[in-house]
């Protein structure tokens, strides 16, 4: 694994216009991180963004921790070579496996991760059950289990490994029948009368909110994810480092993918243009 040590930039270091005009890099194991990208563009419209989806090596959630770290660093190096000023790891699995090592290696720029929105779900609990849908690897990671231990005293939390769901989003189809069957298989055994929140613990999952709402019917269950919180953290870190671009300009969005299949770019752009249901 290539972990290049760099000197940490001292807080208060004078930044130039060129520093502020460099793009923000956003990465994911596939197309799911587009949900974070959409929020980031909404919150920081003057910024340029480069999104890199590693669909050629997806899913990360079935790989070993060391393998996930290796692939995450390879993508990070590609984005670094493109001159990014900050890196957002918009993948719960990659964050859990690699964020500590990334921050140690890239001390010259902000490195922002994402985690399942367990904290806001637990802090707003009404005493009911919280279901956390996530990839099997995310649920196995120590970082996720530390998060659960922090908040399980405040709420009843059920982790739900959703193997294969990420791939359904990656292979987007207008035929929603298989997805609805999958949701029934996964959710029916764990849904309770007191279920109050479902945490979408993978950046792919916000794109199926509409189908989840349809499946849940008239149940009063909140669906939350970490995309907005992560986007706001990117902005906070850019401000702290004097890197936020506040020029009145139209930012650009570049979408790249490691897969040779051109449909991955098409799917990415379709998801970027899609309205995500609240």
N, C-alpha and C positions, 0 to 999 in steps of 0.2 A: 504494500500500500504506500502511495506517495503522500507523505505528510510534510509539506515544506514549512518549516518554522519561519515566522516573520516577526518583526518587532511591532509591538503594540503602538498605535498612534496615540500620543498623549492628548488627553481631552483639552480642548481649547486650541489645538493646532489650526493655524490659518489655512482655510481651504480656498482654492481658486474656483473661478467659474467653470473651468474645464473639469475639475473634480466633481462639481455638482451636476454637470451635464452628462456625466457617464451613466450608463443604464443600470437598472436593478436586475439582477438575475433571479429567476424563479425556476426551481426544478421540481420534478416529480418522477415517480417510476413510470408514469404514463400520462394520461390526459386529465386525471382527476384534479391536479393542482390548478387547472384552469379556473376552478371555483374560487381559489385564493387570488389568482391573477385578476379576475373580474372585480373583486372587492378592492384590490390594491389600485387598479386603474380608476375606479370610482372615487376613492379617497384621495389619490394623488394624480390628478389628470395631467399635470405638467411633466411628469416623469416619463422617461423611456424605459421600457421593459423588454427583456429577452426571456422567453419561456422555453425551457428544454424538457421535453418528455422522453423518458428512456424506455419507450415501448418495446424496443428490441430485446430488452432484458426483463420485461415485466412478466409476471408479478413479482415484486420484491418480497411480498408477504409469505412466500413459500420457500425463500432462500435462508441460508444460515446467516447469523449476525455478521460474521467476517465477510461473507460474500456481499451482503448489503452494503457494508462499509466500502468495500472495493469499488462497487459500481457507483456509489454516491460520490466518492472522491474523483472518479473518472469524469463524471458529469461536471462536478465543481471545477475541475481543472479546465475543461472546455470553456465554461463560462468565464473563468478568470482570464483565459487567453483572449476573450472578447472585450475585456476592459471593464467588467462590472465594478460598481462601487459598493455593492452589498449583495449578499446571497440569502435568499429565502428558500429553505427546504420545505416545500409545500407537500410533504408526504409524511404521514404519521409514522409509518414503518421506518423510513430512512431517518427521521428525527430521533426516534427511540434508539436506533442502532448506532448512529454516527454523529449526532450533534455535538457531543462533548469533544470528540476528536477533531471535528471540523473547526470548532472555535479555538482549539489549541493550535491548529495548523495555520489558520488564517486570522492571525491577531491584528492584521492591518485593516480589517474591514468588518462591518457588522455582519453577523451570521444569525439569522432568525429561523427558528424551527416552529413546528406546529404540534399540538397535542390535542387529544379528544377533549371536548368541552365539558369535562366532568365537573370542574370547579363551578362554573356558572349554573349548571344543572343542580348541583348539590346545595349551593347557596340560596337558590330560589325554590327549594323543595317545599311542597305542601304536606309532606309526610308520606308521599306515595313511593312507588317503585320507579327507578330509572334504569332503562336498558341502554347499554353501550354497544352499538354495532361497530365492529372493527375487523381488520384482517387478523387471522390467527397469529401471525408474527407480532403484530402490535400488542396483542393481549398477552403474549408470552414474555414480552420485554420487561426488564426490571423497572424501567422508567414508568411504564404504564401501571404496573402493580404498586409502585410507590405512590402514584397519583391516587389510586383506589384506596390505599391504606390511609391517606391523608383525609379523604372525604367520606369514607364509608361509615364513619361514626355519625355523620349528619344525614345520611340517606341510605335507603336500601338500593344497592347498585348491582345489576346483573350484567356481567360481560358476555357478549354474544359474538363468537367467532363466525365470520361470514365468508368462508372460503368460496371463491368463484364469483362473488358479487362484483368485485372490481372488474373482472374480465367481461361481465355483461355490459358494463358501461363502456369499456374499451371497444367492444364489438357492438356499438350502438345499433339498435334495430327498431323499426317502427312497429314490429310485432311485440306487444308487451305481455302476451300470454305467458311465455316462459318466466319472465320477471315476476309476474303476479303469483305464479305457482311457487317460485323460489321464496318469495316473501311469506307466503302461507306456510311453507315447510319450516322456515326459520322462526317466524314470529309467533305462530299459533301456540307452540308449547310454552312460551315464556310470557305472553301477554296476560296481565292480571286485571281485575276490575279496578285496582288502585294504581295502575301504570299511568304516570303523569308526564314522563319525558322520555323521548328516544334521542340519544346522542349519536349523531352521525360521525363516527370516529375514523373515517377515511375520506380524503378529499374528493373521491369519486362519488360518494353517496349523496351529496346535495343535489346532484343532477337527476335523482329519482324521487325527489320530494313529492312531485305531483302523483306518482304512482303509489308512494307510501300513503299519502293522504287518501287516495282512492281505496286502498286496501283497508285502512283503519276506519273508514266510513265516518260515522258521527261520534267516534270516541274523542274525548277532549284530551288529546295527547300532544304536547309540544314537541317539535322537531328542531333541534339545534345542532350547529356545527361550529368549528373553530375558525372559519375563513375570515370573518370580519375582525375578530380579535387579533388574528395573525397580521392582517393588512395594517391594522392600527399600530401594531408593534413595529412593523417595518418603518412606518412614518416616525414613530417616537425615536427609534434608533438613528434614523437619518438626521433628525433634528439634533440629537445629542452629539453626533459626530460632525455637525456643520455641513452635512451633505444633501439636505433637502433642497430640491430645485423649486423655487417659487417664481420663476420667470413666467410671464403670461404667454404661454406657448401651447401648442397641441403636442402632447407626448405621442410616442410611437410604440407599437407593440409588435415584436418579432416572435414568431412561433416556429420552433425547430423540434425535430424528433429524430431519435437514433434509428428508427425503423426505416427500411427502404420502401415500405408500402406507402404510396402517396395518400392513401385514404386516411392515414393517421393525422396528417395535417388538415385534411378536410373535416374529420371528426372534431379536431381541436378547435377549428374556426367555428364550426357549428355550435359547439358547446360554449365558446366565448360569446357568441351572439345570442345564445338562449337565455330567456328570462328564467331565473331560478325562483320558484315559488317560496314565499316566506312561511 
